[in-house]
Amino acid sequence: MPNQFIDPALLFRMEIPIEHWDGQWDSKGITLPDQYQVPCFAEFSDRPLFADIRIGWSLDGLAVQVLVKGKRQLPWCRETRLDESDGFHLWIDTRCSPGIHRATQYCHRFLWMPSGGGPRRENSVTTMVPINRARNHPRQIDPRILQMHTKLRHDGYEISGWIPKAALTGFDPQEQPRLAIYYAVIDRELGWQGLTLGPEYPVTDDPSLWSQAVLVDSNND
């Protein structure tokens, strides 16, 4: 980030729409069209942009798709070193409480890595990671209910994933159509692409620094 006293993204409260998705998870992965693309406000701070992030919602959960391009090296991933590995992190507060500084039981952190699992570290990994300094934690889940498909490319990788409602404590789009959200694509080679602020701020632990997302259904407008 250039020399700036305050990151410009800190001056605004971002709100993004997340479109309804009526598809079904497929073991070969999913494709979310352009209307599901989530913006990256980190460009306000001239941070690198190397990933395309897409998210859709349904009453049954959240679908994600991530495309990372521009790599010359294979992803560096270790199942035993989650915070240091290349991958896609997604923070969700299902009750959208923008004034809190410590996570509650409605705050989740999910991680998808294109490799790093198994004896030869060739298997993709998806899990829910505890949030540091949290007052409470969401209900425990079996990581196997989180779905993931990975496709390695010559210049990066593509991930698609599914978070079922059972993995999202408090998720109720009809009663609570507003979430707090933050994401970060972390890459040893390419850097850190976050939704807004970078790792200089406590975005991984402090929900007050996350953005707000509105679950919309354009087909029913």
Order of alpha helices (4+ residues) and beta strands (2+ residues): beta-beta-beta-beta-beta-beta-beta-beta-beta-beta-beta
